[in-house]
């Protein structure tokens, strides 16, 4: 017997978060890769403060010409809001980001460590 929850499980599933990878390169920089398929550069906002990185993105509504009607409309307005804690403090002024093929890459140089 199929339960109602199984039959309509998509109503109860948690929202999917965009996949990411974060790694450290040669003790010099932290690289963060986030999947953002379908987003344009002007729809993505990055904020770096201390060892926190926030990424916000909102896909604009697709517009159709006046007098047109949808026959099928599966696309929707999508928004993302994620914050990551980095293992190290980074040099915010030298951080770089680029979007290519739906992957956002953020390169963040690690601040020099002061050893006592």
Helices and strands as residue ranges (DSSP letters): H 4-7, G 9-11, E 20-25, E 29-35, G 41-43, E 44-49, E 52-58, E 79-85, G 92-94, E 96-100, E 103-109
